[in-house]
């Protein structure tokens, strides 16, 4: 008797949600704490570094990333050792074992890939490159525009006499970051991960 179960979705990691919210608030609160522009750049670099370290060391995604790096490193080391062992003899010269080739009367295997269905036509590399470059430019422009909007909003609040104006903007954006981090696991199909 076979029973099929609905795939279970993973829940949001509370540490990921907390880090997303706290780092967002800290990022946008920097102008309230640090006035010189050069010092704000250093403070924001510290916020990003802290967020990255906390994410990698204490979240489920960080553990998955560390395990992936570990397995990739082990695979590369194993491939490097295998390649060195195959071509080198113990004395430093080349291996004395002759290379084995197929016998003249042996049946040769056809290793060509024959797909079961028609492959879609490929996109020219220039088009792919242009699309990627356009996407990067668009994402950068949107990020810069968003940062400028958030800063100007904080400065308008400061001009009105509001205490900690940038922190207030950071709290609103931090709440948005928390909501997005909590909703992220629901956006992906478990079979695609």
WONOR-V151331 format. One record per pair of residues at least 24 apart in sequence whose C-alpha atoms are under 10 Angstrom apart, sorted by sequence separation. I is the first residue (numbers start at 0). J is the second residue. D is the distance in whole Angstrom. If there is no record, write none. Layout:
<<I;J;D> <I;J;D>>
This chain:
<<22;46;7> <23;47;9> <21;46;10> <22;47;8> <25;50;10> <22;49;8> <23;50;9> <22;50;6> <21;50;9> <22;51;10> <18;49;10> <19;50;8> <18;50;7> <18;51;9> <15;50;10> <18;53;7> <19;54;9> <18;54;7> <15;53;9> <14;53;9> <15;54;7> <18;57;10> <14;54;8> <15;55;10> <18;58;9> <15;57;8> <16;58;10> <14;57;7> <15;58;6> <14;58;6> <15;59;8> <13;58;8> <14;59;8> <15;60;8> <12;58;7> <13;59;10> <15;61;9> <12;59;7> <11;59;9> <12;60;9> <27;146;9> <30;150;8> <27;149;8> <28;150;10> <31;153;9> <27;150;8> <30;153;9> <31;154;10> <30;154;9> <28;153;9> <27;153;9> <31;157;9> <31;162;9> <32;163;9> <31;163;6> <30;163;9> <31;164;7> <32;165;9> <30;164;9> <31;165;6> <32;166;9> <28;163;8> <30;165;6> <31;166;7> <28;164;8> <29;165;8> <30;166;8> <31;167;10> <27;164;10> <28;165;5> <29;166;8> <27;165;6> <28;166;4> <26;165;9> <27;166;6> <28;167;8> <25;165;10> <26;166;9> <27;167;9> <28;168;8> <29;169;9> <24;165;9> <25;166;8> <27;168;7> <28;169;6> <24;166;7> <27;169;5> <28;170;9> <23;166;10> <24;167;8> <26;169;7> <27;170;8> <24;168;8> <25;169;7> <27;171;10> <23;168;10> <24;169;4> <25;170;9> <27;172;8> <23;169;6> <24;170;5> <27;173;9> <22;169;9> <23;170;8> <24;171;8> <26;173;9> <21;169;9> <23;171;9> <24;172;7> <25;173;9> <20;169;9> <21;170;9> <23;172;7> <24;173;5> <20;170;8> <23;173;5> <24;174;9> <20;171;10> <22;173;8> <23;174;9> <20;172;8> <21;173;7> <23;175;9> <24;176;9> <20;173;4> <21;174;9> <23;176;7> <19;173;7> <20;174;6> <22;176;9> <23;177;9> <18;173;10> <19;174;9> <20;175;8> <21;176;9> <17;173;10> <19;175;9> <20;176;6> <21;177;9> <16;173;10> <19;176;6> <20;177;5> <16;174;10> <18;176;9> <19;177;6> <20;178;9> <17;176;9> <18;177;9> <19;178;9> <20;179;10> <16;176;8> <17;177;7> <19;179;9> <20;180;8> <16;177;5> <19;180;7> <15;177;9> <16;178;8> <18;180;9> <19;181;10> <16;179;8> <17;180;9> <13;177;10> <16;180;5> <17;181;9> <15;180;7> <16;181;6> <15;181;8> <16;182;10> <13;180;9> <16;183;10> <12;180;9> <13;181;8> <11;180;7> <12;181;8> <11;181;5> <10;181;8> <11;182;7> <10;182;9> <11;183;7> <12;184;9> <10;183;9> <11;184;6> <10;184;6> <11;185;8> <9;184;6> <10;185;8> <8;184;7> <9;185;8> <8;185;7> <8;186;10> <9;187;10> <8;187;9> <8;188;8> <9;189;8> <7;188;10> <8;189;6> <6;188;9> <7;189;7> <8;190;10> <6;189;7> <7;190;10> <6;190;8>>
